[in-house]
């Protein structure tokens, strides 16, 4: 349900397994033969749904499910708890994305199979966080002693919220929070997570000001679907655009991550920069979800 469901030791074990899968995918090609993953996606998704499906297929398993609520009995008013009871009869494990915060938790309470939270509203996106942690660890060699810049929609961005929760458990982490006033990190995360754990952070509006100090820059899009009116969205959507000129301000060993999809917050000219790691990040997402499926199904290879 949340990245905090794993201890730091369990996370390290999961990432070690993901790295082993990356090194020798053939070894794991039949690990889930005869097993079925159900993907219950009540909200549109490309990467999260397909990477869960790719992960299960890479493990030799099968997939089933739906990609919009309209194509499920939710359109007839079926509750999440009834849907998951039904799915538990058909599949061995399921991944759920839902626009309502807490829906996967409701599912997990009524399920007899493992439930992976594949994103719930503006709340959590734990498998993206596992992907982010694996990407940072693989690129940098460690997860401690780093300055992480989080840029864009810090108010509604569930990927940002999940990543902060996960990273504060490592030593020597500092955050630079880069956002317009209207999209600042919610006070409950500042107070209950950063302040409570004495994690150093600074809030800035200008991306240029933060870039020279960063080990990792985590860009996010301004999410149209989380805004209540079009006017606010239009005003905010182009607030930050990372381009080649701005990249000149960044250290040579800083990497750029993005949970994707991007709209125009990262110029395509940045794609050729060796520090652009967001497409690599997607590949790590498949490895970490393969490791997660194996771990939750208690399959050892």
WOVEN-V343456 format. One record per run of one state. SS is the DSSP state (H for helix, E for strand, L for the rest). FROM is the first residue (numbers start at 1). TO is the last residue. If there is no record, write none. Layout:
# WOVEN-V343456
ss->SS from->FROM to->TO
ss->SS from->FROM to->TO
This chain:
# WOVEN-V343456
ss->L from->1 to->2
ss->H from->3 to->5
ss->L from->6 to->7
ss->H from->8 to->23
ss->L from->24 to->24
ss->H from->25 to->28
ss->L from->29 to->35
ss->E from->36 to->41
ss->L from->42 to->46
ss->H from->47 to->58
ss->L from->59 to->61
ss->E from->62 to->66
ss->L from->67 to->68
ss->H from->69 to->71
ss->L from->72 to->72
ss->H from->73 to->76
ss->L from->77 to->79
ss->H from->80 to->90
ss->L from->91 to->92
ss->E from->93 to->98
ss->L from->99 to->102
ss->H from->103 to->110
ss->L from->111 to->113
ss->E from->114 to->120
ss->L from->121 to->123
ss->E from->124 to->124
ss->L from->125 to->125
ss->H from->126 to->140
ss->L from->141 to->146
ss->E from->147 to->151
ss->L from->152 to->157
ss->H from->158 to->167
ss->L from->168 to->173
ss->E from->174 to->178
ss->L from->179 to->180
ss->H from->181 to->183
ss->L from->184 to->186
ss->H from->187 to->195
ss->L from->196 to->200
ss->E from->201 to->204
ss->L from->205 to->206
ss->H from->207 to->211
ss->L from->212 to->215
ss->E from->216 to->219
ss->L from->220 to->223
ss->H from->224 to->226
ss->L from->227 to->229
ss->H from->230 to->236
ss->L from->237 to->241
ss->E from->242 to->242
ss->L from->243 to->243
ss->H from->244 to->247
ss->L from->248 to->254
ss->E from->255 to->258
ss->L from->259 to->265
ss->E from->266 to->266
ss->L from->267 to->267
ss->H from->268 to->272
ss->L from->273 to->275
ss->E from->276 to->276
ss->L from->277 to->277
ss->H from->278 to->296
ss->L from->297 to->301
